[in-house]
Every structure is written in C-alpha cells, then in structure tokens.
Amino acid sequence: MKSLFLSLAVLGSAFCFLLSNNAPGQEAPSPETCGPAVIYIQPPQPLVPWSRRPVLGSPLQIRFLPQFVPVQICPQQAAGADNSTGDASSADEAVTSRPFGATSEGTPVTAWTLKNKNGLSAVILDFGGVLYEMNTPDRDGNFANISCNYPTIPEYQTIRPYFGSLVGRYANRIAKGKFTIDGTEYSVPVNDGENALHGGLKGFDQVMWSVEPYTKDNAVGLHLTYTAADGEEGYPGTLSVAVDYELNDDNELKIDYTATTDKATPVNLTNHTFWNLGGATSGSILGTELKLNASHFLPTDSGLIPTGEIGDVTGTPLDFRQTKTIGQDIANVTEPQFNGGYDHCLILDAQEGEGLTFCAAARDPNTGRTLEITTSEPAVQFYSGNFLDGSTGVGDYKYQKQSAFCLETQHYPDSPNHAEFPNTILRPGDVYRHTTVHKFGCQ
C-alpha cells in the first residue's frame, strides 16, 4: 500500500512537470489565465481505525486509512498575496489541505491547515468557514485542540450548534424577524422561537465558501469569499463578503471581515467558536478565569431581545472587570431565558487612541493556556454553553452543559430595530469592516 501511494506521488510530480512544459508550437498560458501552481502536501498520518475518521471516508471497503496520502494540487493562490518571500518547503508546511468528507447533499468539503513557526495550527473548513481546530501548547509544551467540533459535516447541518462557524448576514437576534429600512419593511425567517437568529434557516454557517491561501513574511492565511444573493434568507441586497483567517508567528489568529452591498441591508458578522482552554474535550469551563472589558450590558426580554436599556454591571454577576472564574457567580443568573448561565451582550469600554479595543482575557488554571481578544467591534456576546445538550463530538466525546464558552465580537443584537444603537445598516458605496485578534499563550 505504501509503495502504491509513493508511486502516485511520483506520477503527480510528473504530471506537474508536463503541465509546466508546453507542446511544440503551443503558446504558454499567461499567469493571469491560470495563476502559479502551488503544491500542498499533507504530512504523514498515523494508522487509525476507520470508525474514528469518518470524515475521510470513501466508498472503498477498507478497514484502515493509508499512512500516507497522495499529493493534492492547489491551482491558484490568493489574489494579491505576496508569494515571493520564504522558501517553498516552509510554505508547503505552513498551508496544507485535505479532503474532509462531504455535506449531506454530497458537496465535497476541504479542511485547510495554517501553521506558524511555533507549531500552533488552525484548521478551517470551506463549509461554513468553520474554525474546526485551534491547536495550542500548555505550560508543559503539550499541544491540544481548544475549539469544539463535530466529526462530520452532516452533524453541523442537523445539530447546528454554530461550532466555529462564520455567522451572518446578521449575527445574534432580530426581533420577530422584521425590520424596516428607508420605509420598507422586510421579513426574514424566524428560527429561534419567534425571532431570527444568526442569519436564518441557511445562514453563512451553512454555505460553501471559496478559499484561497496566501503567505506573508511572518504569517499564513486563507482568504474566504461568499456572495449572498439579493433576497437570500429575506435580506435585501447582493452582499459580497470576504473573511481572512491569518495566523502569525506572534501566536495570533486574526480574523478580518469586509463586505459590500448594492442595496441597504443589515450586516453583523462574527465567528462563533466554542472555546475550552483545557482542551476541547476536557470538561467543564466553570473554573476558567475570565476578565471582560465591559462596564455595561444590554438587558433583554424573555426571548433575549434587548429592551433598549443600558445596564450597569456593578453588583451583578456580569461584572468581570476584575478577573474571576466563570463559575464564581453563575448561580446568580436566575432569569429562565439564560438557562442557568451567561448569554449576554456586553458593551466594551472603548479605549482612547487608534487600534483595537481590549475585549477579554481568559486562562485555564490547569494547563496555563491563555486567550486574549482585541477587536474593532463595540460589543461581545458572552455565552457559557448553557444549551449544550450532550451531542457527540470527535472521539465520541459528549458536549455537556457549560463544557465550552463563546466570546463573539459583534454589534448589538436587534440593532435594525433600535435607532439608539450603533448603526448596522450597510449602504451601497460603503464598506463593512471588522477585525478581531485572538492571541494565544500560556502562564
């Protein structure tokens, strides 16, 4: 079996050579036509039982996965990326890709891996733009994935917890799925009681994104794009969205969002990763230490729709201005809509001067892993995993209540229906921009 795949790799190299040499009299294609060819090679994989890797399945009736996989050819690089720096071998190791099964409709899915010089790696899927894994070291140098995930794509389609997904066209909730722009009322599908949540029945977490890799002097990234049609999920305007995931050698994962539209439309984009700094399958996050740069929050009704008031965190369980564990005051969150935990939008205290605003700092005392978040957004939705229901993840691990937490940087929920909130209506000629940086470390 090993010799077979080595032979395939040789044939793949020969095929690349033939592609690069034109037949006599044949004009060479221009770079603008096909772009430079880049080969990404997946590192050797250990033998593992078939039942533990369903995402790599195929119709072949075999018991084990091969130890090596054939070469995969990526025909193009990100537009505008500077690929002149760094040697080829380091670039190949920094950006790799592999098949990741398929959707329930049969659409193939690809997993892309970004790796920095320190060994940190981020795995991103073209389905939903999912941050599938974020592998970081503990204080002893042991790497583990800290982003919760599921083993196959159909589980993302049916259970739909938004694990690691890009969320839009409007993250969070819109009351009763209705809003008015310039005198015209729009209705979008309701999927959370009587309200619309995270873009609707088929939000950005459920679509295939186009992906182009790129490299920089001290970073590697993926440029994801998707165009939402006018009227998609009831929203007006053709919305062109680009999201860059970029992992640098300072152990930062930066997510840049941009969008343009041809009609006025609400836009609120975020990433919905469920974090557990002890390791995605390590259990409760109630002992995680957390600090939030927020003096105010948005009180809500029973459907988690903001009332329009601005609340002060002083004297409430939401006061994380000084570091405390997530579980320290969680029992004092008694409103039934929160199901015994946090699911609140906190307003960040803006910093003076230019640059991103400090949002949050978290630390797992058992492993020493840390996460610090800065952002251009005015708010963060802090969610303590209160509605996780025991669904099975990778390795048959079951995600129980409060086994992960989310820090979703974004604008306020239901902003289209609150003129007093920061504006979320994007108009033709304007550009939506949003940057959030996750910095990983250990103490």
Buried (B, 14 or more C-beta within 10 A) or exposed (E): EEEEBEEBBEEBEEEEEEEEEEEEEEEEEEEEEEBEEBBBBBEEBEEEEBEEBEBBBEEEEEEEBBEBBBBBBBEEBBEEBEBEEBEEEEBBBBBBBBBBBBBEEEEEBBBBBBBBEBEBBBBBBBBBBBBBBBBBBBBEEEEBBBBBBBBBBBBBBEBBBBBBBBBBBBBBBBBBBBBEBEEEEBEBBBBBBEBBBBBBEEBBBBBBBEBBBBBBEEBBBBBBBBEBEEEBBBBBBBBBBBBBBBBBBBBBBBBBBBBBBBBBBBBBBBBBBBBBBBBBBBBBBBBBBBBBBBBBBBEBEEBBBBEEEBBEBEEEBBBBBEEBBBBBBBEEBEEEBBBBBBBBBBBBBEEEEEEBBBBBBBBBEBBBBBBBBBBBBBBBBBBBBBBBEEBEBBEEBEBBBBBBBBBBBBBBBBBBBBEEBEEBBBBEEEEBEBBBBBBBBBE
